[in-house]
């Protein structure tokens, strides 16, 4: 099978995996949002910040190093597996004993102590899952992830709903997270043939860590930066306000996870395969930006336009304060195709040092903007707006090194990005105006507006001969023809 066929097949399976799991998660989230209070979601969002930071150390950038290394073998994978388990144990102990201090810092929220200690168990599952995912990505076995995600998301979601109906409040969300983490690892264990061998190589670890430590620091900076708004809102405002911000962020993040993360998961191993051919690297990176922008931007624009009716229909009236956060976050996430494609290209050629420098630069000005907006607005809305301000600037910073590495700089990337951006904004504005003119029930209005917006976007893309649309249609035809 040609590389293009492998990439297209992997991309289709990755899309199916993300769309299937996120669709199930979305339905569960709707039910739980109607059963639980915003404060419950705020508390979990706060705890998940520390779990996310612990997982960064557990993975240590070694999972990406396994994908990037040309000749990784069982000894490499087993070495990372055992190292990750040791780090997971250390961080669980740290989370367990620091829980009372964290509760005191966040205005005496005693519930945090027990929740952190129980949720902390997921770092062990994360250590195993990161190695499994690296093995799957390296071997382009993305069909395995489809079975894993569907098999874990649906049972864990039902478990969470049952707990919520039974009146367990925040523990319904905890139970859902724990079961999902366990099932993800269990299903991967039985569907992926890889098993750790009883061997550990310090030399291999040292080699992998030489690449991975820069990604560790970069990922730590990025994870802390992405979650610092949760920490600030949790400290300065109520758990309910954090819940509104968290739900507002989750809507566009679901779309990002489905589309952009699927493309990037396939992109890194694809780029790594041709890391010595800079022309091929540029072609793949360029196609990734065009494709991601073409698919993502109309969804971001449409969600921003219909944020209020979507919130009313999906979550109910008590969640309407989340609407401004949805719109702000849609703008912030619109620039992710540029961010992630550039970073994947840098990783693929083994320049994790450049990756780290970029993260340091972005976080320096990002924190400065955040502090300025906290001081000027002193509101959760202002805190969310700081991310929207830094997103376009981050695109330039991430693109700058690839002018030299791939001969694919910011100006050329903007030429590939802006057509989809302009068209998506125009269609989104039209959908917003149309929503104000149509008076009918939400169950009729939302599908009608979504269809109208999607139809106009595809029609305009066809009229203006967008390369991404032609590529998608040709790839689907080619894939179906080979299946026959």
KOLDREN-382509 format. One record per atom (N, C-alpha, C, O): x, y, z. Coordinates in steps of 0.05 Angstrom, whole numbers, plus 5000, padded with zeros to 4 digits. Example, Ala and Ser with C-alpha at 12.3 -4.5 7.8 and 13.67 -1.06 7.14 Angstrom:
526448865156;524649105156;526449345156;528549345169;525749555142;527349795143;525850015157;526850235161;
This chain:
501749765000;500050005000;501850255000;503750265015;501150454983;502750694982;502550855007;500650825023;504451045011;504451205035;501851375036;500751415057;501051485013;498651645012;496251485021;494551585036;496051235012;493751065020;493851005049;491750995063;496250955060;496550905089;495651145105;494251125125;496551385096;495751625110;492751675109;491551735130;491551645085;488751695082;487151495099;485251565113;487951235098;486551035114;486851085143;484851065158;489251165152;489651225181;488051465189;486851475211;487951665171;486451905177;483451855180;482151955198;482351685162;479551605164;478951465190;476951525203;480651275197;480151135223;480451315247;479051295266;482351505245;482751695267;480351875270;479451935292;479251965247;476852125247;474551965260;473052075277;474251725251;472051555261;472351515292;470351525306;474751475300;475251435329;474551685345;473151665365;475451915336;474952165350;471952235349;470752305369;470752215325;467952295322;466152105338;464352195352;466751845337;465151655352;465351695382;463251705396;467751725392;468051755421;467052025431;465752045452;467552235415;466552495423;463552525421;462352665437;462352385402;459452385400;458252255425;456252365436;459352035433;458451905457;458852075482;457152105499;461252195483;461952375506;460152615506;459352715528;459452715482;457752955481;454952895492;453853055507;453852665485;451152585495;451252555525;449452645539;453352425535;453652395564;453952665578;452752715599;455552845566;455953115577;453353265579;452853415598;451653235559;449053375559;447353275583;446253435598;447253015586;445652905608;446752985635;445253075653;449452965638;450653045664;450353345670;450053415693;450553505649;450253795653;447453875663;447154065677;445553715655;442753765664;442253645692;440453735705;443853455700;443453325726;445153455748;444353455771;447453555740;449353665760;449553965759;448654095739;450654085780;450854375782;453454465769;455354315767;453554715759;456054825747;458354805766;460654765758;457854835792;460054815812;461454545812;463854525816;459854325807;461054065805;463054045782;465253935785;462354155759;464154155736;466554335742;468754275733;466154555756;468354725763;470354585781;472854625777;469454435800;471254295818;472854085803;475354065807;471553935785;473053735769;475053865751;477253765747;474354095739;476154235722;478654325737;480854315726;478354405762;480554485778;482454245784;484854265782;481254025791;482853785798;484253685773;486553595775;482953695750;484053595725;486553745717;488253645702;486853995726;489254145720;491654005732;493753975718;491453915757;493753785770;494253505759;496453405757;492053365751;492353105738;493753135711;495552975705;493053345696;494353395670;497253445673;498853355657;497953605693;500853675698;502353425705;504553375696;501153255723;502453005730;502852825706;504952695703;500952815688;501152645664;503352745645;504552575631;503953005645;506153105629;508752985639;510452895622;509152975665;511652855676;511752555671;513852445666;509452425673;509252135669;510152065641;511651875637;509252215621;509952165593;512752265586;514152145570;513552485599;516252595597;517152645568;519552655563;515352665549;516052705521;517152455508;517852455485;517252235524;518351985513;516551845493;517551705475;513951875496;512151755477;512551875449;512551735429;512952135448;513552265422;516252185412;516652145387;518152145430;520852055422;520651775409;522151725390;518951605420;518651335408;517551345380;518451195363;515651535375;514551565348;516651675329;516751595306;518151865338;520052005321;522551835315;523651865293;523351665333;525851505329;525551315306;523551175303;527551305289;527351155264;527150845269;525650715255;528650745288;528850455292;528150365320;529550205332;526050475331;525150405358;524350105359;522950015341;525249965380;524549685382;523249625410;522649815425;522949365416;521649295441;523149395466;521949465486;525749395464;527349495487;526749785492;526649875515;526549945471;525850235474;523150265487;522750415506;521150115477;518450135487;518250045516;516950165533;519649825523;519549725550;520949905569;520149945592;523150025560;524550215577;522850455584;522750545607;521450565565;519550785570;517250695588;516450845605;516250455583;514050345599;514750345629;513250435646;517050235636;517850215664;518550485676;517850535699;519850645661;520450915670;517951075676;517851215696;515951055659;513451195663;511951105688;510751265702;512050835693;510650735717;511950845743;510550915762;514550855743;515950965767;515251255771;514751335794;515251415750;514551695752;511651725761;510951905776;509851555751;507051565758;506751515788;505151655801;508251325799;508051265828;509051505844;507751575864;511151625836;512251855850;510252085850;509852225871;508952135828;507052365826;504452305840;503152485850;503652045841;501251985856;501752045886;499952165900;504051975896;504752025924;504752335929;503752425949;505852485910;505952775912;503052885913;502453065929;501352795895;498552895894;497152825920;495652985930;497552585930;496152485954;496752665978;494952755992;499352725982;500052876006;499853186003;499753326023;499753275978;499453565974;496453645972;495853885971;494653455972;491753525969;490753715990;489353905983;491453686016;490453876036;491454166031;490054356035;493954186022;495054456016;493554585992;493054825993;492954425972;491454535950;488654615958;487654825948;487354465975;484654535985;484754796000;482954965997;486854836016;487055086031;487555326013;486555536017;489155275992;489855495973;487355585958;486955825954;485655395951;483255465936;480855505955;478755375953;481255685973;479155795990;477855576007;475455596012;479355386017;478355186035;476254996023;474454916038;476454925998;474654735986;475454445993;477054325979;474354356015;475254096027;474753866008;476353666009;472753875991;472153655973;474553595954;474853365945;476253795950;478553755932;480353535942;481453385926;480653505968;482553315980;481853025970;483552895959;479352945975;478652675968;478552635938;479352425928;477652835924;477452805894;480152775882;480552605865;482152935891;484852915880;486052635886;487252515868;485652545910;486752285918;485652055902;486951855896;483052075895;481851865880;482451895850;483251695837;482252135840;482852185811;485752135804;486452085781;487452175824;490352135820;491051865809;493151825797;489351665815;489951395805;490151385775;491551205764;488851565761;488851565732;491651605720;492051545697;493551715736;496251755725;497551485718;499251465700;496851275733;497951005727;496850905700;498350795683;494350945695;493150875670;494351035647;494850935625;494851295653;496051465633;498851385625;499651405601;500451275644;503151185637;503050945618;504650945599;501250765622;501050535605;499950615578;500850525557;497850785578;496550855553;498351015535;498150995510;500151185546;501851345529;503751165512;504351235489;504750945524;506450765509;504850615488;505850575466;502450525496;500750385477;500150565452;500250475430;499550815458;498851005436;501251055418;500951085394;503651075430;506051115414;506450875395;507250915372;505950635405;506250395389;504250395366;504950325343;501750465372;499650475352;500350695331;500050645307;501150925340;501851145321;504151075303;504151125279;506250955316;508650885300;508050685278;509150695256;506150505284;505450295265;502950365249;501850195234;501950615252;499650705237;497250515240;495850455221;496750425265;494550235270;492250375283;491250295305;491250585270;489250755283;486550635285;484750735299;486050405272;483550265275;483250165304;481050155314;485550095317;485450005345;484350225363;482950165382;485050475357;484050695374;481050735372;479750815391;479950665348;477050685345;475650495364;473850575378;476550245365;475250045382;475650125412;473950095428;478050225418;478650305445;476850525455;475650505477;476650735439;475150975448;472150915451;470950995471;471050775431;468150705433;467650525456;465750555471;469350325459;469050125481;469350245508;468350125528;470850465511;471250585537;469250805543;468350835565;468650965523;466951205527;464151135534;462951255553;462950955520;460050895525;459550775552;457850875567;460950555561;460450445587;461150645610;459650665629;463350795607;464050985629;462051215630;461451315651;461051295607;458951505606;456451415620;455251565636;455551175614;453151065627;453551045657;451751095672;455950955665;456550935694;456351205707;455251235729;457451415694;457251685705;454351785708;453651915727;452751725687;449951815688;448451675710;446851795724;448951415714;447651265735;448351385763;446551415780;450851445766;451751565792;450451845796;449651915818;450151995774;448952265776;445952235784;444952385801;444552045771;441751995778;441451915807;439451975820;443451765817;443351665845;444051875865;443951825889;444752115856;445352345874;448152355884;448652475905;450152255869;452852255878;454352515871;456652555878;452952705857;454052965851;456752955837;457052815817;458753085849;461353095836;462652825832;464352785814;461852635849;463052365847;462052215822;463252015814;459952305811;459052185785;461152245764;461752075747;462252485764;464352565744;466952415750;468352335732;467552385776;469952235783;469751945774;471651835763;467451825779;467051545771;467251505741;468451315732;466151695727;466351685697;469251695688;470051535671;470751875699;473551905691;475251655697;476851565681;474851545721;476351315729;475751065712;477550935703;473151015707;472450785691;473450825662;474350625650;473251065651;474251105624;477251055622;478050925603;478751155641;481651105641;482350815643;484150715629;480950665660;481450385663;480750225637;482350065628;478350285626;477550145602;479350195578;479750025562;480250445575;482050515553;484550335554;485350225533;485750305577;488150135579;487449835576;488949695562;485249745587;484549465585;484049385556;484949175548;482549545542;481949485514;484449485497;484749315480;486149685501;488649695486;490449445492;491849345475;490349355517;491949125525;491148875509;492848715502;488548845504;487548605491;487548635460;487348435446;487548875450;487348915421;490048975408;490348935384;492049065423;494749125413;496648905422;496748845446;498148795404;499848565410;502248625427;503448455439;503048885428;505448955442;505248895472;503248955485;507348775483;507648725512;510448805521;512348765506;510648925545;513348995554;515048745560;513948545570;517548755553;519348545560;520748605586;520848845594;521848405600;523148455625;526048555621;528048415625;526148805611;528748925605;528549225607;526449345600;530749345616;530849645618;533649725610;535649615620;533849915592;536450005582;536850305589;535450475580;538750345607;539350625614;540350785590;539751015587;541950645573;542950775549;540650865530;540651085520;538750685526;536450745509;534850975521;533951165508;534450955548;532951165562;534251435559;532951635554;536851435562;538451685560;538151805532;537852045529;538251625511;537951725484;535151835478;534952045466;533151695487;530351795483;529852045499;528452225490;530952055524;530452285541;531952535530;531052755535;534152485516;535552715504;533852865485;533953115482;532052715471;530152845453;527652925469;526553145465;526752755488;524252795501;524153005522;522053115528;526453065535;526353245558;525553525549;524253675564;526353605525;525553865515;522553875510;521254075515;521453645501;518553635497;517153625524;514953735527;518453505544;517353505571;517053785581;514853865591;519153945580;519054225589;517054385572;515554535583;517054335546;515254475528;512354405535;510654585538;511854145539;509154055545;508254155573;505954215577;510154165592;509554265618;508754555617;506754635630;510254705602;509554995599;506855025586;505255185594;506454865565;503954895550;501554805567;499454935567;501854575581;499654485598;498954675620;496654735625;501054775633;500554975655;499255225643;497455335655;500355315620;499255555608;496355525600;494655705604;495655295588;492955245579;490955215603;488655275600;492055135625;490355095649;490555315670;489055315689;492355505665;492755715685;490155885689;489655985710;488655905667;486156055670;484155915688;482756045704;484055655687;482455505706;483355555735;481755595753;485955555739;487055605766;486355885776;485555925799;486656085758;486156355766;483156395772;482456525793;481456295755;478556325759;477756165784;476156265800;478955935789;478355775812;479155915838;477855885859;481356065837;482356205860;480856465865;480056525888;480356625844;479256895847;476156895847;474957085857;474956695835;472056695832;470856435842;472256265853;468256395837;466956165849;467255915831;467855945807;466855675842;466955435826;464855435803;465355325782;462555565808;460555585787;461555735763;461055655740;462955965768;464056125746;466155965731;466355985706;467755805745;469655635732;468255425715;469155345694;465955325726;464355135711;463355255684;463355115664;462455505685;461555635660;463855665640;463455615616;466155745650;468455775632;469255505621;469855485597;469255305638;470055035629;468254925608;469154805588;465554955612;463654865592;463955025566;463754915544;464355285569;464755455545;467255375529;467255385504;469255285543;471655195529;471254915517;472454855497;469654745530;469354475521;467954445494;468554265479;466054625488;464554605463;466454615439;466554435423;468054835436;469954845413;472154635416;473154545395;472854565440;475054365444;474254095433;475853945423;471654025435;470653775424;471153765394;471953565383;470553985381;471054005352;473953985345;474753835327;475654125360;478554115356;479553825360;481153735344;478553695381;479453425386;478653235363;480253065356;476253275353;475353095331;476953135306;477752935293;477353385298;478553435271;481553475272;483053325261;482353685286;485153755285;486953545298;489053485288;486153445321;487753245335;487952985318;490052855319;485852925303;485952685286;488052725264;489652555258;488052965252;489953025231;492853025242;494652905230;493253145265;495853165276;496952885286;499352835284;495152715296;495952455305;497052285282;498952135286;495952325258;496952185234;499352335222;501052215210;499352605226;501452765213;504152715223;506052685208;504552695250;507252655261;508652405251;510852425241;507352165253;508751935241;509151955211;511051855201;507252085197;507552115168;509952295162;511452245144;510152515177;512452695173;515052565180;517152595167;514952405202;517452265211;518452075190;520852025188;516651945175;517451755154;519051885132;520751765120;518552145127;519952285105;521552525116;521852725103;522552495141;523952715154;526452815140;527353035144;527552645122;529952725107;529352845080;531152945067;526852845073;525952965047;524353225053;521953215058;525753445052;524453695060;522253785042;520353925051;522453715016;520253784998;517653635005;515553755005;517953385011;515653225020;514553325046;512053345050;516353405064;515453515090;513753765086;511653805098;514753945069;513254185063;510554125051;508554255059;510453935033;507953865020;505953765041;503553845041;506753585058;505053475079;504153695099;501753705106;506053865107;505354085126;503354275113;501454365126;503754345088;502054525074;499154415071;497154545075;499154155064;496454025062;495054005089;492654035090;496553965110;495353955136;494054215144;491854215155;495454435140;494354705147;491854755130;489854845141;492054705104;489754755087;487354585095;485054675097;487854325100;485754135107;484554205134;482054215136;486254245154;485254315181;483554565181;481454585193;484654775167;483155025166;480554995151;478455095160;480554845129;478154805114;475954665130;473654735128;476754475146;474754315161;474054455188;471754445196;475954575201;475554685228;474154955228;472355005244;475055135211;474155415213;471155445210;470055605225;469855315191;466955355190;465455245215;463455355222;466655045227;465454945252;465755145275;463855185290;468155265277;468555465297;466755705293;465555815312;466655795268;464956025261;462055965266;460556135277;461155735258;458355665261;457555635290;455455725299;459355515306;458855485335;458655755349;456955795366;460455935341;460456205353;457856345346;456656485363;456956315321;454456445312;451956335327;450156485332;452056075332;449655945344;450055875373;448755695384;451956005387;452655935414;450255945433;449955765450;448656145431;446356175449;444255965445;443455825465;443155925421;441155705417;442355435423;440855255433;444855385416;446055125422;446155075452;445554855461;446955275467;447155245496;444355195508;444055025525;442355345499;439655305509;438655025503;437454895520;439154935479;438154675471;439654445484;438454245493;442254465486;443954245495;444054235526;443754025538;444554465538;445154475567;442854585584;442654515607;441254755573;439154875588;439755165596;441955255593;437755295605;437955585611;439955655633;441155865632;440355465652;442255525674;445155555664;446855665679;445755465639;448455485629;448855715609;450955735597;446955895607;447256115588;449656295593;450756415575;450456325619;452956485623;455456375609;457456515608;455256125599;457556015584;457756115556;459856075543;455656245545;455656325517;457956515509;459256455489;458556725525;460856895517;463556735516;465256795499;463856545534;466256385535;466456215510;468656175499;464256105501;464255945476;465256105453;466956015437;464256345450;464956515427;467956595428;469256595407;468856665451;471656745454;473556505448;475456535434;472856275459;474456035455;474455945425;476455825416;472255985412;472055915383;474156065367;475555955350;474556325374;476556485360;479356385367;481056365349;479756325392;482456235401;483255975387;485455945377;481355785386;481955525374;482155525344;483155345331;481155745331;481255755302;484055755291;484555675268;486055825308;488855845298;490355585304;492755575298;489055385316;490455145322;491654995298;493854875301;490354995274;491654855252;494454955246;496154795239;494955215248;497655325244;499555235266;501755155262;498555275291;500155195314;501254915312;503654865312;499354725310;499954445313;501554335289;503254165292;500854425265;502354335242;505254415243;507054255237;505754665250;508554755252;510154605273;512454535269;508854555296;510254415317;510754125310;512754005317;508753995296;509153715287;511553695267;513053505268;511753895250;513953895230;516653925244;518553785237;516754095264;519254135279;519953885294;522353805295;518053745307;518553495320;519453275301;521253125308;518253275278;518853055258;521753065249;522952855244;522953295248;525753315240;527653305263;530053345261;526553245287;528153205311;529153465324;531053455340;527853695318;528753945330;527054015355;525754225355;527253845375;525753895400;526854145414;525554265431;529454215408;530554455420;529154705411;528654885426;528454705385;526954935373;524154935385;523155155392;522954705388;520354675400;520254805427;518454965434;522354745444;522454855471;522755155470;521455295486;524455255453;524855555452;522255695445;521655905456;520755575426;518255695418;516255705441;514955905446;516155485457;514355475479;515055685500;513255815512;517655725505;518555925525;517756205516;516756365531;518256265490;517556525479;514556575482;513656785491;512856385473;509956415473;508956445502;507156605507;510056295520;508956305548;509756565561;508356665578;512056675554;512956925566;510957155559;509957295577;510457185533;508557405526;505657325534;504057495539;505057065534;502356975541;501757035570;499557135576;503656985588;503257045617;503057345621;501457435638;504557495606;504457785608;501757895600;500658065614;500657795578;497957875570;495857795590;494057945596;496157545601;494257455621;494157625646;492057705655;496557695656;496657875679;495458145673;494058255690;496058245650;494858505642;491858495641;490458685650;490758285630;487858265628;486558205655;484258305660;487858065672;486858025700;486658295714;484658355727;488758445711;488858705725;486858905713;485559055727;486558895686;484859095673;481859025675;480159195681;481158765672;478358685671;477358575698;475158625707;479158415711;478458275736;475758135734;473958165750;475557975713;473157815709;473857565693;475957555679;472257345696;472857105680;472857155650;474357035635;471157345641;471057405612;473757525603;474757455582;474857705618;477457825612;479657615611;481457625594;479557425629;481557215630;481357045605;483456975593;478956985596;478556835571;479556995547;480656875528;479057255547;479857415524;482857425521;483857465498;484357385542;487257395539;488357185520;490257225506;486956945520;487756735502;487156805473;488656735455;484856945469;484157025442;486057225430;486557235406;487257395448;489157595439;491757465431;493057555411;492657265446;495257145441;495256935418;497356865408;492956835411;492756625391;493956705364;495556545353;493256935352;494357005326;497457045327;498856965309;498357165349;501257205352;502756945354;504956915343;501556745367;502756485369;503156345343;504956195339;501356405324;501556285297;504156385283;505456225270;504756645287;507156755275;509656635288;511556555274;509656605314;511956495328;512456205320;514756135315;510356045319;510655765311;511655725282;513055545276;510755915265;511455885237;514255985230;515455895211;515356155247;517956285241;520156085235;521556125215;520655885252;522955695246;522555545220;524555475207;520055485212;519655325188;520155475162;520155355141;520655735164;521655875140;524355765132;524955745109;525955705153;528655595147;528555295144;529955175127;527055155162;527054865162;525654745137;526754565124;523354855129;521754755107;521454945084;520254875063;522555185087;522055395067;519055445065;517955495043;517655445088;514755485089;514155675112;513555585135;514455935106;514256135127;511356225132;509456125121;511156435150;508556525159;506856645137;504456595135;508056795119;506556925097;505256715079;502956735073;506856515072;505856295055;503656135069;501656055057;504056095095;502055955111;499456105113;497255995112;499656375116;497256535117;495756525090;493256535090;497156505068;495856485042;494256225040;492156215027;495156015054;493755765054;491455765075;489455625071;491755925095;489855925118;487556125113;485256065119;488156355103;486156575102;483756525084;481556615091;483956395061;481556345045;479356205061;477056285060;480055995075;478055855092;477156025115;474756025122;478956185126;478256365148;476156575140;474156615153;476756705118;474956925108;472156805101;470156915108;472256575086;469656455078;468056365103;465656405104;469456245123;468056145147;466856375162;464556355172;468256605165;467256835180;464756945165;462757015178;464956965139;462657075124;460256895126;458056995131;460556635124;458356445127;457256455155;454856445160;459056465175;458256475203;456556725209;454556705223;457356955198;455857195202;453057175190;451057265201;452957055166;450357015153;448556825169;446156875171;449756615181;448156435197;447056575222;444856525230;448756745234;447856895258;445457075251;443557085266;445657225229;443457395220;440957225215;438657305222;441357005202;439056825196;437756715221;435256685222;439356665242;438256555267;436456765281;434556695295;436957015276;435357225288;432657265273;430757385284;432557175248;430157205232;428256965233;425856995229;429456735238;427756485239;426656445267;428156425287;424056435269;422756395295;421356125295;419156105284;422555925307;421355665309;422755515332;424555625345;421955275338;423155125360;426055065354;426855035331;427655045375;430555005372;431154745358;433054725343;429454535362;429954275350;429654285320;430654115306;428154485310;427954525281;429954735271;431154695250;430254945287;432055165279;434955085276;436255155256;436054935295;438854875295;439754695271;441654765257;438354475266;439054325242;438754475216;440354445197;436754645214;436254805190;438554995186;439555025163;439355145207;441555335204;444155195199;445755295183;444654965212;447154815207;447254725178;449354745166;445054615168;444954525140;445454765121;446954735102;444054985126;444355215109;447255325108;448355375087;448455345132;451155435134;453155245120;454855325105;452854985125;454554785113;454354775083;456254755068;451854795073;451354795044;452655035030;453855005010;452255265042;453355505030;456455505031;457755595012;457555395052;460555385054;461655195033;463555265019;460454955030;461454765010;460954874981;462654844964;458655004977;458055114951;460155324943;461155334921;460655514962;462655724957;465455604952;466955694935;466155404968;468755274965;468955144937;471055144925;466755024928;466754904901;466955114879;468355084860;465455334883;465455554863;468255674861;469255724839;469555714884;472155844884;474455634882;476855704884;473755384877;475655164872;477755144894;480155154889;476755104919;478555064941;480054794937;478754584933;482654794939;484254554935;483554344955;483654104949;482954424980;482454225001;479854064995;479853825000;477854194985;475354054978;475953844956;474953624958;477453924936;478053744914;479753504924;479353284915;481553564942;483253354953;481653154969;482052914967;479853254985;478153075002;476452894984;476252654988;475153014964;473452864946;475052654931;474152424928;477352724920;479052534905;480052314923;480252084915;480752384948;481852184967;479651984974;480251744976;477252074978;474951894985;474451714961;473951474965;474351824937;473951654913;476051444910;475451214905;478551524915;480751334912;480651114933;481050874928;479951194958;479750994980;477550804975;477850554979;475150894966;472850724961;473450534937;472550304937;474850634917;475550474894;477350244901;477050014892;479250294919;481050084928;479649884946;480349654947;477649974961;476149794978;474549594961;474249364969;473549694938;472049514920;473849304908;472949134892;
